[in-house]
């Protein structure tokens, strides 16, 4: 689609964004609603600026907090596809304060620019997803006024990100392989770039006595997640100025067994649908029993993999079937819970990337 045609396209409402997210993102109802509202307000702000109308709308970057495998990256990636804007993922741990060995924060804008074939106009309305943002928390907790040892990979990165999150014109390298050469650069305005930061903040998920269940509970003994507020994030080591530029804070919940079973089967890009299509090419009908899917989901929960580990688990379970597939043409293969348990109890470990 041409950029001009995309700009004239219908701006989806929060409900439309939510419904399209709901096809690919299982569970996390509150998170999907919050992200849909933030995205819609962001689009309205861009439209107001494009037509030169005076507006009081401020930039609403998003902070996603949730355990590993809860769908933070998946949610942001699908949002970018729904809005038809360029999207890039940056790992916060790769960046350092300017002047030190490591990536400058401007490189993440350069990566977004590369995704849209160096179209500055398209990049300026894209989405940058910054993962592992909890890993750049202040490490020098002794000095709250900025004095003391420099924290080039933690507090320094947060300070370097401030102007980009707020919206400024920054100079970014054109060539990603020569990021240190500032001779070839281009000016990009980050005012309309939506930043989505995400982190597990695992030390804050279940600390304190409030998070520990006492006695029996109606939900089977599962502790209720504690809400993480700005004060706790500041105590964790995040700068107040940094959090102030992430006004939309969304806390995702850990996925339950039923959610993982739905992820395995319901989305259009579900992994079980993919394997059925692969085996259909060999004229084989593949079926997964419900107990088998629950066994896979239970294995992912027990090892803390979450939804991220489902593909690796299914690939491990299906290894022998895929190896023998060309020899079983015109047959039906049923994967049951006993087969899954036998495969997962093998000596070879399941490696989740």
C-alpha positions in Angstrom: 0.0 0.0 0.0 1.3 3.5 -0.9 2.1 5.8 2.0 -0.4 8.4 0.8 -3.1 5.8 0.6 -2.3 4.6 4.1 -2.6 8.1 5.5 -6.1 8.4 4.1 -7.2 5.1 5.5 -9.9 4.8 8.1 -8.7 5.3 11.6 -9.8 2.2 13.6 -11.8 2.8 16.8 -10.7 1.3 20.1 -13.2 -1.5 19.7 -12.0 -2.3 16.2 -8.4 -2.4 17.4 -9.4 -4.6 20.4 -11.3 -7.0 18.2 -8.4 -7.4 15.8 -6.0 -7.9 18.6 -8.3 -10.4 20.2 -7.9 -12.7 17.1 -4.2 -13.1 17.7 -3.7 -12.3 21.4 -5.3 -14.7 23.8 -6.2 -13.5 27.3 -4.9 -10.2 28.7 -8.3 -8.5 28.2 -7.5 -5.4 30.3 -4.1 -5.0 28.5 -5.7 -5.2 25.1 -8.3 -2.6 26.0 -5.7 -0.2 27.4 -3.4 -0.6 24.4 -6.3 -0.1 22.0 -7.3 3.1 23.7 -3.7 4.4 23.8 -3.2 3.5 20.1 -6.5 5.2 19.1 -5.6 8.4 21.0 -2.1 8.3 19.4 -3.7 8.1 15.9 -6.0 11.0 16.7 -3.0 13.1 17.8 -1.2 12.3 14.6 -4.2 13.3 12.5 -4.6 16.6 14.4 -0.9 17.5 13.8 -1.1 16.5 10.2 -4.0 18.9 9.5 -2.4 21.6 11.5 -5.1 21.9 14.1 -4.2 23.2 17.6 -4.4 20.3 20.0 -3.8 19.7 23.7 -3.2 16.0 23.1 0.0 14.8 24.7 2.1 11.8 23.6 1.0 8.6 25.3 3.9 6.1 25.3 3.1 2.7 26.9 4.9 0.6 29.6 4.0 -3.1 29.6 4.8 -5.0 32.8 4.4 -8.8 32.9 6.1 -12.1 33.4 8.1 -13.9 30.7 5.9 -15.4 28.0 2.8 -13.3 28.9 2.6 -11.8 25.4 4.2 -8.3 25.7 6.1 -8.5 22.4 3.3 -10.3 20.6 0.8 -7.6 21.6 3.0 -4.8 20.3 3.9 -6.6 17.1 0.2 -7.2 16.3 -0.7 -3.6 17.1 1.8 -2.4 14.6 0.3 -4.7 11.9 -3.2 -3.5 12.7 -2.1 0.2 12.4 -0.1 -0.6 9.3 3.0 1.3 10.6 6.7 0.3 10.7 7.8 -1.7 13.7 11.1 -2.6 15.3 12.2 -4.4 18.5 15.1 -3.1 20.5 16.7 -4.8 23.5 17.5 -2.2 26.1 20.5 -4.1 27.4 22.4 -3.4 24.2 22.5 0.3 24.7 24.9 2.5 26.7 25.3 6.2 27.5 26.7 8.2 24.6 30.5 8.0 24.4 30.8 4.5 25.8 31.2 1.2 23.9 27.8 -0.1 22.9 24.8 1.1 20.9 23.7 4.7 21.2 19.9 5.1 21.7 19.6 6.8 18.4 20.4 3.5 16.7 16.9 2.1 17.6 15.4 4.9 15.4 17.9 4.0 12.7 16.6 0.4 12.8 13.0 1.7 12.4 14.2 3.8 9.5 15.7 0.7 7.9 12.4 -1.2 8.3 10.6 1.3 6.1 13.3 1.6 3.4 14.7 4.8 4.8 11.5 6.7 4.4 11.7 9.4 7.1 8.0 10.2 6.8 7.0 6.6 7.4 9.5 6.1 10.3 8.1 9.2 12.1 4.8 7.4 12.5 6.1 4.0 13.5 6.3 2.0 16.7 9.5 1.2 18.6 9.3 -1.7 21.1 12.0 -1.5 23.8 12.2 -4.9 25.6 14.0 -5.7 28.9 13.5 -2.1 30.1 13.7 -3.3 33.7 17.4 -4.2 33.0 18.3 -0.5 32.7 17.1 0.3 36.2 19.5 2.5 38.3 22.2 0.3 39.7 23.9 2.9 41.8 21.2 3.1 44.5 23.4 5.0 46.9 23.2 8.3 45.1 19.8 9.6 44.3 21.0 13.0 43.1 23.1 11.7 40.3 26.4 11.8 42.1 28.7 8.9 42.6 29.8 6.3 40.0 28.4 6.6 36.5 25.8 4.0 35.5 26.3 3.9 31.8 24.1 0.9 31.1 21.3 1.7 33.5 20.5 5.2 34.6 22.6 6.6 31.7 20.4 4.8 29.1 17.2 6.1 30.8 18.5 9.7 30.7 19.5 9.3 27.0 16.0 8.0 26.1 14.2 11.0 27.7 14.4 13.3 24.8 13.4 10.6 22.3 10.4 9.5 24.4 9.2 13.0 24.8 9.6 13.8 21.1 12.6 15.6 19.6 14.5 15.9 16.4 17.4 13.5 16.6 20.2 12.6 14.2 20.4 8.9 13.4 23.0 7.0 11.4 21.8 5.9 7.9 24.0 2.8 7.9 23.4 0.3 10.8 26.7 -1.4 10.2 28.6 1.9 10.6 26.7 3.3 13.5 29.8 4.9 14.9 30.4 7.0 11.7 28.3 10.2 12.2 29.2 11.5 8.7 26.1 9.9 7.1 23.1 10.7 9.2 19.5 11.9 8.8 17.3 14.0 11.0 14.2 12.2 12.4 11.4 13.8 14.5 10.3 11.3 17.2 7.3 13.3 18.2 4.8 10.9 16.5 6.8 7.7 17.1 5.0 5.5 19.6 7.3 3.9 22.1 6.2 0.8 23.9 8.5 -0.3 26.7 8.3 -3.7 28.3 9.9 -5.5 31.2 9.2 -8.4 33.6 10.2 -6.5 36.8 10.3 -9.9 38.3 11.5 -8.7 41.7 8.3 -6.7 42.0 5.9 -9.4 40.8 5.4 -11.3 44.1 7.5 -9.7 46.8 6.2 -8.9 50.2 3.7 -10.6 52.4 0.7 -9.3 50.4 1.6 -11.6 47.5 1.9 -14.8 49.5 -1.4 -16.8 49.9 -2.3 -17.9 53.4 -4.6 -20.9 53.9 -7.0 -22.0 51.1 -8.3 -19.7 48.4 -11.2 -20.1 46.0 -8.9 -19.8 42.9 -6.9 -22.9 43.8 -4.3 -21.3 45.9 -2.9 -19.0 43.1 -1.7 -15.8 44.6 -3.3 -12.6 43.3 -0.8 -10.4 41.4 0.1 -7.2 43.2 -0.4 -4.0 41.3 2.9 -2.2 40.5 2.6 1.5 40.9 5.0 4.3 40.1 6.5 4.5 43.6 7.5 0.9 43.5 9.1 1.3 40.1 11.1 4.3 41.3 12.3 2.3 44.3 13.2 -0.5 41.9 15.6 2.0 40.1 13.6 3.6 37.3 13.9 7.4 37.0 10.8 9.4 37.7 11.4 11.5 34.6 11.6 8.3 32.5 8.3 6.9 33.9 6.7 10.3 33.4 7.2 9.9 29.7 5.4 6.5 29.8 1.9 7.6 31.0 0.1 4.4 30.0 1.1 1.6 32.4 -0.3 -1.8 31.6 0.2 -4.8 33.9 -0.1 -8.2 32.2 -1.0 -11.4 34.1 0.6 -14.7 33.9 -1.2 -17.0 31.4 -3.1 -20.0 32.8 -3.3 -23.5 31.4 -6.6 -22.8 29.6 -5.1 -19.7 28.0 -2.1 -21.6 26.6 -4.4 -24.3 25.2 -6.3 -21.6 23.4 -3.0 -20.1 22.1 -2.1 -23.5 20.7 -5.4 -23.8 18.7 -7.4 -20.6 18.2 -5.3 -17.9 16.6 -5.0 -18.0 12.8 -1.2 -18.4 13.1 -1.5 -21.1 15.9 1.4 -23.6 16.0 -0.9 -26.6 15.7 -2.5 -25.2 12.6 1.0 -24.8 11.1 1.9 -28.4 11.8 -1.4 -29.6 10.3 -0.6 -27.6 7.1 3.0 -29.0 7.0 1.7 -32.6 7.2 -1.1 -32.0 4.8 1.7 -31.4 2.2 2.7 -35.0 2.8 -0.9 -36.2 2.6 -1.1 -36.8 6.3 -4.0 -35.8 8.6 -2.7 -34.6 12.0 -4.9 -34.4 15.1 -4.0 -33.2 18.6 -6.1 -34.6 21.5 -7.4 -32.1 24.1 -5.4 -33.9 26.9 -2.2 -33.7 24.8 -2.7 -29.9 24.5 -3.2 -29.6 28.2 -0.1 -31.6 28.8 1.9 -29.2 26.6 0.4 -26.2 28.4 1.1 -27.7 31.8 4.8 -28.4 30.9 5.2 -24.7 29.8 3.7 -23.4 33.0 5.7 -25.7 35.3 9.0 -24.5 33.7 8.0 -20.9 33.6 8.2 -20.7 29.8 4.8 -19.1 29.2 3.5 -18.7 25.7 7.0 -18.0 24.5 8.0 -21.7 25.0 5.0 -23.3 23.3 6.7 -23.5 19.8 9.8 -25.1 21.2 7.8 -27.6 23.2 5.6 -28.6 20.2 8.7 -28.8 17.9 10.3 -31.2 20.5 7.2 -33.3 20.7 6.7 -33.5 16.9 10.4 -34.2 16.0 9.9 -38.0 15.4 6.6 -37.5 13.6 8.2 -34.9 11.2 11.1 -37.2 10.6 8.9 -40.1 9.6 6.2 -38.1 7.9 7.2 -38.9 4.2 6.9 -42.6 5.1 3.3 -42.2 6.4 1.5 -40.8 3.5 -2.3 -41.1 3.4 -2.5 -41.8 7.1 -3.9 -40.1 10.2 -1.5 -39.2 13.0 -3.1 -38.6 16.5 -0.9 -36.9 19.1 -2.3 -37.9 22.5 -1.2 -37.1 26.1 0.7 -40.3 26.5 2.8 -39.6 23.4 3.5 -36.0 24.7 4.5 -37.2 28.2 6.9 -39.8 26.6 8.5 -37.2 24.4 8.9 -34.6 27.1 10.3 -37.1 29.6 13.1 -37.9 27.1 16.7 -36.9 28.0 16.9 -34.2 25.4 16.0 -30.9 27.0 13.5 -28.4 25.5 15.5 -25.3 24.6 13.4 -22.1 24.5 14.9 -19.0 22.8 
